[in-house]
Amino acid sequence: MNKLDFAFGSGIVRYCDWRITPELPLQAQLAALKEDLIQVEYGDSVMVDVGWYPQGDPTGEFVVYVIAERKWNDPVAAFRASTVERLSVAVAEAVQTADELVRHRA
């Protein structure tokens, strides 16, 4: 697994299949572009989910979902990115959203 350079705040990484090398073009890493890349848990009821949609499709994009109360079909927020660099920003926004949700639920 390649090093993760994302800051997940108060979250706990529960799943990670990150095999993307940021220095290489994404087009050269299609097998690593999966819907299930990273899941991070915040408290008892909030999750940040990172994936590539559609899986393996070179025209796809990263999507970072914020999920509350396990309502996968009704995410609280979704942040999109076409590059690893932009994904860092999307993850930061999702983490901020997740942390705020946890604080308001406490």
Summary of the structure (lengths in Angstrom):
residues: 106
radius of gyration: 13.3
end to end distance: 34.6
largest distance: 43.8
contacts: 304
relative contact order: 0.20
helix: 27%
strand: 29%
